[in-house]
Amino acid sequence: MTDATTANPVHGFIAKTVEDHPVVLFMKGVPEQPQCGFSAQVVQILDHLGADFVGVNVLQSDPLREGIKTFSDWPTIPQLYVAGEFVGGADIVREMFQSGELKALLDEKGLLAA
C-alpha cells in the first residue's frame, strides 16, 4: 500500500475492494436496485455478459462518493474496475460493450462463465 492509501482510509477501502474482487462496480445504489440510469446501464451490460461482479453503493457515505472520484481521478459514477484496473464510467463501458472490447477483456482475464 502506498502512503496515499494509508493516509486516506476511504482510498484504502477502495484499494482493498478492488484487490479482493475481480470485477467491481462503484455505483449509485446496488445491482438489484440501481439509483441512477448510468449505474443501471452498466449493471445491465455486466449481467448481459454474465460477469460475476460486486456492486459498491457510493451513496452509503459521502466520503466514499467523493473518495472514488479522487481514487481513480475520474469525476463520474459509476466506475468499473476489472482485475484491479480502472476501466471507466458508463460511456466507456457502453462503448467497450458495443465494440466487443469489454467481453474480450473479461474473457482474457477469465472472468466470464463458460
C-alpha positions in Angstrom: 0.0 0.0 0.0 1.2 3.5 -0.8 1.3 6.3 1.7 -1.7 7.8 -0.1 -4.0 4.8 0.6 -2.8 4.7 4.2 -3.4 8.4 4.7 -6.9 8.2 3.3 -8.9 5.4 4.8 -11.5 5.7 2.0 -8.8 5.1 -0.6 -7.6 2.2 1.5 -11.1 0.7 1.4 -11.4 1.2 -2.3 -8.0 -0.3 -3.0 -8.8 -3.4 -0.8 -12.2 -3.8 -2.5 -10.7 -3.6 -6.0 -7.9 -6.0 -4.9 -10.3 -8.6 -3.3 -12.8 -8.8 -6.1 -12.0 -9.4 -9.8 -14.9 -7.2 -11.1 -16.1 -4.2 -9.0 -18.7 -1.6 -9.9 -18.8 1.5 -7.8 -22.3 2.7 -8.4 -25.3 4.6 -7.1 -27.5 2.0 -5.5 -27.0 -1.7 -5.6 -27.0 -4.1 -8.6 -30.6 -5.3 -7.7 -31.8 -1.7 -7.4 -29.6 0.9 -9.2 -30.4 4.5 -8.2 -29.3 6.2 -11.4 -29.7 5.4 -15.1 -25.9 5.2 -15.8 -25.4 2.7 -13.0 -28.4 0.7 -14.2 -27.0 0.6 -17.7 -23.6 -0.8 -16.6 -25.3 -3.4 -14.4 -27.4 -4.5 -17.4 -24.2 -4.8 -19.5 -22.4 -6.8 -16.9 -25.5 -9.0 -16.4 -25.9 -9.5 -20.1 -22.2 -10.6 -20.4 -22.7 -12.9 -17.4 -19.9 -11.2 -15.4 -19.8 -12.0 -11.7 -19.3 -8.6 -10.1 -19.6 -6.8 -6.8 -21.5 -3.6 -6.6 -20.5 -1.0 -4.1 -23.1 1.6 -3.3 -21.3 5.0 -3.1 -24.5 6.6 -1.8 -23.9 4.9 1.6 -21.3 7.5 2.5 -20.3 11.0 1.3 -16.5 10.2 1.9 -16.9 7.1 -0.3 -18.8 9.0 -3.0 -16.1 11.7 -3.2 -13.2 9.3 -2.5 -13.9 7.1 -5.5 -13.6 10.2 -7.8 -10.2 11.1 -6.4 -9.0 7.5 -6.2 -9.5 7.0 -10.0 -9.1 10.7 -10.9 -12.5 10.2 -12.7 -15.3 12.7 -12.0 -18.4 10.5 -12.5 -20.1 7.4 -11.1 -20.4 4.5 -11.9 -16.9 3.3 -12.2 -15.9 -0.2 -13.3 -12.8 -2.0 -12.2 -11.6 -5.2 -13.8 -8.7 -7.3 -12.4 -7.6 -4.3 -10.3 -7.6 -1.8 -13.1 -9.9 1.1 -13.7 -11.9 0.6 -16.9 -14.1 3.6 -17.0 -17.5 5.1 -16.5 -20.9 4.4 -18.2 -20.0 5.8 -21.6 -16.7 3.9 -21.8 -18.2 0.7 -20.6 -21.1 1.1 -23.1 -18.6 1.8 -26.0 -16.4 -1.2 -25.0 -19.5 -3.4 -24.8 -20.7 -2.3 -28.2 -17.3 -2.9 -29.8 -16.8 -6.3 -28.1 -13.8 -5.0 -26.1 -15.4 -5.4 -22.8 -16.3 -9.1 -23.4 -12.8 -9.7 -24.7 -11.3 -8.1 -21.6 -13.4 -10.1 -19.3 -12.7 -13.3 -21.3 -9.0 -12.6 -21.3 -9.0 -12.3 -17.5 -11.0 -15.4 -17.2 -14.0 -13.6 -15.6 -16.9 -14.8 -17.7 -18.6 -18.1 -17.1 -18.0 -20.6 -19.9 
